[in-house]
Amino acid sequence: MAQEHTRETAAQGVQNALKLLEGRWKLTILFHLFGGQVLRFSELERAIPDVSQKMLIQQLRQMESDGIVRRIVYPQVPPKVEYGLTDWGQALCPALDALLVWAEQREG
């Protein structure tokens, strides 16, 4: 059930949500994982060629600790690690789609 907000609490809530998405590559990572995609680290690296390995690891770890991305480790040799969105992370898709539509409506 949605919480009643004042202007101040609504602004703070949105600001807190946007902080979770701060980072040059987080939105790009999200869009690669939307729709139930589960990708190995190397597949994400290939899909986002401009990101460094260090930065990709850092952004994935932050989103994992924030509960947006889940990391799946398979106990095998060599190690196999995949990334996918949590249900909460997948729930971002309609909000980001709405933001994209809103941005496209801007009169230039």
N, C-alpha and C positions, 0 to 999 in steps of 0.2 A: 504494500500500500504506500502510495506516495506521501511524503512528508510535506506538511505545510511550511512554506518558506516566506521569510520577509525578503525584501530586496537585498538586504545585506547578506543573509544566509544563502540566498540563491547565488549571488555573485561569488561568495566564498566557495560554495560547492562546485560551481563551474570552474573556478580558478584551481581548486584542488584536483578536479578531473583532468584539466589540461596539463597540470604538472606531471601526471602519470604518462602523458604522451610526449613530453618534452624529450628532445634528442633528435638529431638529424635523421636517423634511420628508422625510428620506431614506427612511423606511419607506413613506410615502405614495407617493413617486415610484416606488419599487420595485414596489409593488402595481399601479400603473398600467401598468408596463412588463412585468410577468410574462406568461408565455404567448406570448412572441414579439412583443408589441406594439411597434411602432415609431411614435413620436409626434413631431410637430414641437413646437418650443418653445412656440408659441402654443397648441397643443392641451393641453400640460401645464399652461400657465397657466390655461386655462379649466377644466381638470379639477380643479385645486387653487386655488379662488378666493381663499383666505385668504393665500396665499403672495405675498410681494412679488417683483417681477421680479429684483431684486438677490439676494435669498435663493435663489430658484430657480436662478439662474445659479451662485451659489456652491456650492450643494449638488450640482448636476450636475457641476461642474468637479471637486469633491473626489471624487465617485464615479467620474468618468472617470479621474482620476489614480491612484485605487486599483484600477482594472481591473474595476470592477463594471458601469459604463455605457460604451457606445461612442457616440461622436459621429460622425454621418455628414454630411459637408458636400458639397453638390452645387454644382459650378461653374456657376452660372447667375446671372442678374440678374432680380429681386432674389435675394439668397442664400437658399438653402433648407438648413436644418439639421434633422436628425432625431436622435432619441435612442432607443437600444434597449439591452437588456442584453447583456453579453458572456455566453459560455457559463458562465463562473464566476459571474457575477451571477445568471443564471437558476437555477443550482444552489442558490441560497439559498431558493428557493420551498418545497421540502419541509421545510427546517429551520424556516422561519417559519410554515408551516402547522402543524407539530408544536407550536411554541411557542403558537400561537393555541389549539389544542385543549387544551394543558396549562393555559393561562390560564382557559379556559371551564370546566374541571373544578374550579376553586377553589370551595370551599364558602363561601357568603357568609352 
